[in-house]
Amino acid sequence: MKFETIFTEKRVGSDKVPAGTRSGFQRDFDRLIFSSAFRRLQNKTQVFPLPGTAFVHNRLTHSLEVASVGRSLGKMIGARISESFKNNEAVFEFYRYELANVIAAACLAHDIGNPAFGHSGEKAISNYFIENATSQIDGRELQSFFSEKEWKDLSSFEGNANAVRVLTHQFRGRFKGGFGLTYTTIASILKYPCESNALDKKIRHRKKYGFFQSEKAIVLDIMQDLQMIEESKDPVVFKRHPFVYLVEAADDICYSIVDMEDAHRLKILAKKEVEEAFMNVIKKLGSDSADRTYAYYKDIEDTSEAIAFLRARIINLLINGSTEIFLDHQNEILNGSFDSSLIDSIEKNCGALQTIQQISTERIYQHDSVIQIEIAGYNVMSELLSLLIPALLKEQGSHKDTKVLKLFPYQFTEFELTNSAYEKVMNALDFLSGMTDEYATEMYGRLKGIVIPRHD
């Protein structure tokens, strides 16, 4: 791959060249910000249950913060790369002024396919198909309705792949090409540029997968148009697009640090514990200014603001560190041989984040409130699937099945136009994964007869 050929303003579902003062990449950002799919992230769990008396991050606030960090990374790295292309106006202009917009837009979109209740929502969807593989529907086992690759998509449901579907799929009655984003922005969220049957936990870019069979054709077109490096034709596997590393770094920076801040606000972690962990990072990443940072910190009386100050300082140091790692390893990143994330590379060099990672694993992600929301979410999603899937696959459904199908919003009723079991089930997953925590819980209560619906 070359810096000159890994970007384009070509858009999904359209040959129209944007006119006016906004570039195609700025339009990507704007379309995401104003979309209903993005707004729904405000009621999807990040880590801690929502809502509460202490404001903590949800998927929307997390995505906005990731976009802010991503824009900084894109701006800093783009400025440095552009210096090598002063004799190529188009390339110079892109890296100097537009890379920041691409990374910010991709950061906004990176979680847009995540279902309600965080990662337990993903697990609930996957496990429904695994646990019901031999369940009988019209005298057939559930798994027999699908091809091997289709079954792999369903039994290892992936939020990353669902993001690509949300962004590119033409839902019934909606625009062709979904959001109509540029190929460049879509490529920047393909953290795992492979299909589901290429999963390999030992290989970084194949730990998960990046697209469903339903979006395979458009993703192949994107990867080939941007001259990404093909690793395998069957199963489809490509090397990562270079911009993925910046989106990934922005995400890693935010969740690893901000979860600690939220845990402090919820009184799960004491101020002294967070202070020591944060100052340890600052000393290792910015030893020249650590004493000055600590002096500023001690002068801030408000506890939450004091911790927020240290958080901001760490994010700044990690942005600078990620910038240097990317530029130092740009040739390996371009040729597909860089086998690390930017944050992991920083960690290997100084071990700064080890304590934070340990506290997060042992004290935050295993906290009672986190476990409870995961279990509750798992049950809600599983029960809703048990109503939706059989109703879609039966040739002659019961009276209840007929009523269940009427619950689908119009944009998710492509099942009325196809005989494909896979496409029908994908409609159910579109409907379910688009639900917020609150809406999924409310629907679960009503359909299970726990709460009797009323017309207000």
N, C-alpha and C positions, 0 to 999 in steps of 0.2 A: 504494500500500500504506500501511497505517496500523499503528502499533505495537499498537493495540488488537485488530487482527484477524489478525495474522500468526502466531498460536500457537494450538494446540488439543491436548487430551489424547486426541483421537480416534486410534485405533490401526489399523494395517494388519491386516485379517482378523478384527476383533473389534469389537463394539458395547458391550462390557462397560466400565463406568466403574470405574476402580480404587478400591478401598476400603482403609482402613488408614492407617498413618502415612507410608508411602512414596508419593510422588507418581508419576504415570505417567512423568515424566522421570527420576526416580531409578531406576525400574524399567528404563528403557532402558539406563542405564549398567550396572546389575547384570547384566542379561541378556547384554550384550556381554562383560563381564569373565569370566563363567563359561562362555562358549561355546567349543566346540572350534575353530570357525573363527578365533576370536581367538587361542587358544593356539597354533595352527599358525603364527602370524606369528613365533614365536620362532625358527623355522628357515627364514625367508625373508630373502634378502639385502636389506639397505638400500643400502649402497654397497660395502663391503669384503667379501671372501670370509669365509665362516663354516665351522667355527669357527677360532679361533687362540689362540695363547698370550696375546696381548694382547686383552682383552675390548673389542669394538667393538659399535656399535649394530646390531641387527637390526630387522625391521619391528615386532616387538612392543615392544621398548624405545623405539623411536622413537614409536610410537603412544601409549604411556603418558606420555611426556614432552610430546607435543603436547596430550594431554588435560589435563595439569597447567597448561600455559600457557593453553589454551583456557578452563579453569575460571576462571583469574585474569581473563582478558579479559571473560568473561561476568559475573563478580562486579562488576568495576569499572564496566563500561558499564551493566549492569542497575541498579546502585545510582543512577547518574546519571539514567537514563531514568525510573525509578520516581518520582522527585521531581515529575514532571509529572502523575502520576496518583494523587495522594493522595486524591482524591475518588472514585476507581474502585477498589474493594478488590481485585477479581479481577486487574485489570491491574497494580496496584501490587504485589500478592503475587507474581505471575509474575516481573516484572523484578527485584524485590528479592531473591527467594529461589530462583527456578527457572531463570532464563536460564543461570546458571553450569552447572547440571546438563545442560541441553540441549547446550550447546557442548562440554562435556567428553565426553558420550556420542557426539556426532557426530565428535569428534576420535578417539575410540577406533575408530570405524567407518570412517574415511576411507580406509584402506588395506586393508580386509578383503577386497576383491575382487582385489587384486594377485596375479598368479601368481608362481611361483618365479622366482628369478634377476633380480629387479628389472624394469627397463623392457625389458631384452632378452627377457624372457619374453613380454611383450606384443607386441614386434616379431616374435618367432618365430611367434606365432599368426597375426598379420595376414599376414605374408609367406608362410606356408604356403598360404593361400588365394589370394593374388596369384600366386604362382609356379606353383600347380597349377590355375589357373582352367580351363585347357583339357584337363586330364588326364581320361582316359576311365574311367568307372565304369559298368558295364553298358551300354556303348555310348553313354553321354551324357557331355558335358563337365560337370565339377564345378559350374561356375557356373550351369548350366542348371537345377539342382535348386532354386534359390532365387529369390525375388522380388528386385527391385532394392534395396529397403530392407533385406531380410534379408542380401543379399550385402554391402552396405555395412557392416552390423554385424560380419560375419565378417572382412572384408578390412581393417578398421580397428579391430580388437579394442581395447577400452578398459577399463582397470582401474576407472575411476570408474563406468562403467555396470555392470560386473560386481559392484561393491560393492552397488549397488541390487538386483541380482538375488539375491545371496547373502542380503540382509537381508529381502527381501519375497516371494521365490518359495516356493511350497509344494512342496518336494521330496517324492518318493514315500515314504509312510509317516511323514512329518513333520507338524508343526503347520501349520494353515492360516495364511497370512499370514507365513510365515517366522519371523522373530524377534518379530513382533508389536510393532514399535516404533511410537512416536507419529508422526503425520504431520510434526510439527514437527522431530523429529530427522532424518527422512529428507530433508526439504526443506533442512536445514542442510548436507547433503553434496552437494547438487546444484550443484556448482561450474560445470557447463556444462549448463544446463537446456534442452537441445535434443536431437533425435534425430540419428542418424548422417548422414543425407543433408542436414543443415543445417550441416555443418562449414564453417567459414570462418576460416582462420588469421589474417585481418586483424581479426577481431572478438573481443574478449577472452572473452566468455561463450560463444563458439562455436568456440574454438580446438580443442576436443575435444567429445565429447558425453557426456551423462549417463545415458542409459538405452537398453537394447535394445528392439527391437520387442516382445519377449516381456513386458516390464514397462511398456509404453506406457500401457495403460489405468489401472493403479494410480497411475502417476506423474502422469498427467493429473488424476486425481481429487484427488491431494494438492495439486497446484499450484492447481487451481481452488478447492478448499476453503479454502486459505490466502490466497486472493485475490491470488495472484501476477500480475504484469502480462504479458498475452499479447502477444507480438510478431508471431507468425505461426501460422496454423492448419495449413498444409501447405507446407513441413515444420513440425512442431511446434517452436516456439521461445518461451520465456518469458524475462523478465528475472530476474536472480538474486534469491533470497530474501535479505533483509538479514543474517540470521545466517550465511550462507555466508562473508561477509567476515571474520568472527571466526575461523571454522574455518580458512580459508585463511591468515590472518595467523599463527595458532598454528603451522601446518605450516611456513610460510615461515621463521618465526623459528627453529624448531628445526633444520631441516635445513641452513640456511645457516651456522649457527654451530657446530653439533655435529659436522658433517663435518670442520671444521678441528681440533676437539679430538681426534677419532678419528685423523686423519692425524698429529697430533703423537704420540699414543700408539704408533702404528705406525712412528714415526721417519721418516715421509715428509717431514714438515715439522719444522724445527728450532724450539726454544723461542723464540729471538729473533725469528724470522720471524712466528710466531703472536702473540707478545707485541706486536710493532709493529703488526700488522694489527688486533688487538683494541683496543689503546690508541687507535689512530686513530679507531675507531668511538666509543669512550667519550668522547673529547675532543669529537667533533662532536655527540654526542647528550646528553652530560651534562657540559659543560665546567666547571660550577660545582664538581663533585665529582671531576674527573679526577685532580687531584694527590693527593687523599686516597685514592682508589682505588689509585693506583700505589704509594703508601706502604704500604698494606696488602699489596699484591701482593708487594712486595720482601721483606716479612718472612716469607713462606711458603717454607720450605726445600724441601718436596717439589714437584718440577717439575710433576707431573700435577695436584696440588691447586692449584698457583698458576695454571695455565692454566684449570682448572675455575672458580676464583674469578672470573677475568675473564669467562669465558663466562656465568656467572650474572649478573654485573653488566650485560652487554650485553642479555641476555634481559629483565631488569627494565626497562631503558631502552626497549627496543623494545615491550614491553607498554604502558608509559606513553604512548609515542608513538603506538601504534596506537589506543589509547583516545581520545586527543585527535583524531586524524584522523577516526575513526568519528563522534564527536559533532559535530565541525565540519561534516561533510558528510552528516549524517543525512537531510536533506531530499532530497538527490540520490540517496542510497542507497535511500530509500523510493520515489522516483518512477522509479527505474531508469536514471538518467542518469549515475551515477558510473562512469566508465570507467577504473578503476585498481584496484589492490589496495592495501590499507593500507600494506604494506611498500614498495611502489613509490612511494607518495605520500611516505613518509618519505625515501626515497632521492632523490626529486626535490628535496626541500627542503634536503638537506644533503650528499648524495653520500657518506654514511658507509660504505656497504657495498660500494662499487666494488672496493676492493682484495681483499676477501674473495671476491667473486664471480669476480674474475680468477684468483686463486690456485686456487680450487676447480675452475674450468674447465680451467686449464692443468696443474695439478700433481696434483690429486686424481682427477678423473674420467677423466684420461688415463693414470693410473698403470698399470703393467703388470698388477698383480694385479686391478685393476678390469676392464681390457680382457679379461683371460683368463677371468674368471668370466662376463663377458657373452657371449663367443664359445662357451664350454662350454655355458652355459645355452641359448643359441640352438640349438645342435646337439641337445641333449637334447630340448627341447620340439618341435622340428621332426620328429625321428625318431619320437617317441611319437604325434604327430598322424598321421604317415604310416601308422601301424598302426591307429589308432582310427577315423579318418574313413571309409576305404573299407569297413571291416567293418560300420559302421552303415548305409551307404547301399546296399550290394548287396542285391538281392532274394534271391539264393541265394549266400551266401558260401561260401568254401572252408572246409576243415577248420580252417585257421589262423584265419580270420575268426571262426568259431564260438567258438573258444577265447578269442580276444581279447575278445569280448563278455562272456564269463564273468568277466572281470577287473573289470567295473564294480561298485562297491558298490551295494547295493539302492536307496539313495536317488537314484541317478543312472540308474535303469533305466526312466525314463518312455518311452524309445524303444520299449519293448515294447507300449506302449498307444497309439501314434500312427503315422500315415502321413506326418506332416509331416517332411520332410528337415531343415528349420530346427530344429525341436524336438529331433530326434535329435542333430544336431550340437551344439546347445547343451548336451545331456547330456555330450558328450565334453569340451566346454570347462569345464563344471562340475567334472568329474572331474579334468581336467588342472590347472585353475587353483587347485584346492584343495590340490594336492600341495605339500609342502615341497621345498626344494632337495634335501635328502638323499633323500627318498622318490622324487622324479622321477629322480634320478641312479641310484639303486638299481634302479628298475624298468627304466630304459633299459639298464643293464648286463645285466640278466637276460633281457629280451626280445630283445636283440640278440645274445645268446649270448656276451657278453664275460665275464659272471660266471654260473656255473652255479648255479641255486637249490639250496639244501639245506634239509632239514627238521631243525632243531636240536632 
